[in-house]
Amino acid sequence: MIIYFVTQEHIQWKSTLQIHPGQTLQFQQYRKARPQHEEIIPKGNEKAKPAKIEVQPMRSLPYLNPVSGPNYKFTNIYYSRVLSGESVLGVDQRLQFGMDTKQISKEFAEDRADFRSSFALSISPMGGRRVLTGDKGQIFLNCRYVNKK
């Protein structure tokens, strides 16, 4: 996940917030591909046989921006929705409660040009971090654990 990668690579906090909408979009895409059964591994006992539980089918997915519906565009509107308390996910809602995160969200919500240039500056260093892409990357079968090799 992007947030894990960012914290491991010691990228600036403002950069983390800048790419946060991408993390939210990634989460929404993962939820669309959610399996019928989910394997639950007992905490602290990774060698135990996973227990399969039935996953309830989702009635419908919430849109990150109900106004745009399924045609979500990656824009600074995300930050406006955070500040107005209209963000969908809990992790997004928390951005309005920290002094730093609230100020940065306000800056990005008010100035689209600042958002675009900051995003480019924030995402660019990730290109040099040798992130695996395409068929070399890994899609997790269970978001809690790395797939076995």
C-alpha positions in Angstrom: 0.0 0.0 0.0 1.2 3.5 -0.7 1.1 4.7 2.9 3.2 1.8 4.1 5.7 2.5 1.3 5.9 6.2 2.1 6.5 5.6 5.8 9.2 3.0 5.1 11.0 5.3 2.7 10.8 8.4 4.9 9.1 10.6 2.4 7.9 14.0 3.7 4.5 14.0 5.4 3.1 16.6 2.9 4.0 14.2 0.1 2.1 11.4 1.9 -1.0 13.6 2.1 -0.6 14.6 -1.5 -0.8 11.0 -2.7 -3.5 10.0 -0.2 -6.4 10.2 -2.7 -4.5 7.6 -4.8 -4.4 5.3 -1.8 -8.2 5.8 -1.3 -8.8 5.1 -5.0 -6.6 2.0 -4.7 -8.7 0.8 -1.7 -11.9 1.3 -3.6 -10.5 -0.8 -6.5 -9.5 -3.5 -4.1 -13.0 -3.7 -2.6 -14.4 -4.2 -6.1 -12.2 -7.3 -6.5 -13.1 -8.7 -3.1 -13.4 -12.5 -3.0 -16.4 -14.6 -2.1 -14.4 -16.2 0.8 -11.7 -14.5 2.8 -8.9 -16.3 4.6 -8.4 -15.3 8.2 -5.1 -16.2 9.8 -5.0 -16.1 13.6 -2.8 -13.2 14.8 0.7 -14.2 15.8 0.3 -17.7 14.3 1.1 -17.3 10.6 1.9 -21.1 10.3 -1.7 -22.0 11.3 -4.0 -23.2 8.6 -6.2 -20.2 7.6 -9.8 -20.3 8.4 -12.2 -19.5 5.5 -15.1 -17.3 6.3 -18.0 -16.3 4.1 -17.8 -12.7 3.0 -21.1 -11.0 2.6 -21.6 -9.6 -0.9 -21.6 -5.8 -0.9 -24.8 -4.2 -1.9 -23.1 -1.3 -3.7 -19.8 0.5 -3.5 -19.8 4.0 -2.2 -18.4 6.5 -4.7 -15.5 8.6 -3.5 -17.3 11.6 -4.8 -21.0 11.0 -5.1 -21.3 13.9 -7.5 -19.0 12.3 -10.1 -20.3 8.8 -9.4 -18.4 6.1 -11.3 -16.5 8.7 -13.4 -14.2 9.6 -10.5 -11.4 12.0 -11.5 -8.3 12.5 -9.5 -8.6 16.2 -8.5 -8.4 18.5 -5.5 -12.1 18.1 -4.9 -11.1 15.2 -2.6 -9.6 17.7 -0.2 -12.8 19.9 -0.3 -14.8 16.9 0.7 -12.4 16.0 3.5 -12.8 19.5 5.0 -16.6 19.6 4.7 -16.8 16.2 6.5 -18.1 14.4 3.3 -15.2 12.0 2.8 -16.3 8.4 2.5 -13.6 6.4 4.3 -12.6 6.8 7.9 -8.9 7.1 7.0 -9.9 10.1 4.9 -12.1 11.7 7.5 -9.1 11.8 10.0 -7.3 14.3 7.8 -9.5 17.1 9.0 -8.6 16.6 12.7 -4.8 17.0 12.7 -3.4 20.6 12.6 -0.9 19.8 9.9 -3.2 17.6 7.8 -6.1 20.1 8.0 -3.9 23.0 6.9 -2.4 21.0 4.0 -5.9 19.8 3.0 -7.1 23.4 3.0 -4.2 24.5 0.8 -4.9 21.8 -1.8 -8.7 22.4 -1.7 -8.3 26.1 -2.4 -5.7 26.0 -5.2 -5.9 23.4 -7.9 -2.6 24.5 -9.5 -0.8 24.0 -6.2 -2.4 20.6 -5.9 -1.2 19.5 -9.4 2.3 20.8 -9.0 2.7 19.4 -5.5 1.3 16.0 -6.7 3.9 15.9 -9.5 6.7 16.7 -7.0 5.5 14.1 -4.5 4.9 11.2 -6.8 8.1 11.8 -8.9 10.6 10.4 -6.3 8.6 7.1 -6.2 9.7 6.5 -9.7 13.3 6.1 -8.5 12.4 3.7 -5.7 12.2 0.7 -8.0 8.5 0.0 -7.4 7.5 -3.2 -9.2 4.8 -2.6 -11.9 2.9 -4.5 -14.4 3.2 -8.3 -14.1 6.3 -7.9 -11.9 4.3 -6.3 -9.2 2.3 -8.2 -6.7 -1.5 -8.1 -6.1 -2.1 -9.4 -2.6 -4.6 -12.3 -2.3 -5.1 -11.2 1.4 -4.3 -7.6 2.2 -3.0 -8.5 5.6 -0.1 -10.7 4.4 2.4 -10.9 1.5 1.8 -13.7 -0.9 4.0 -16.8 -0.5 6.6 -17.2 -3.2 
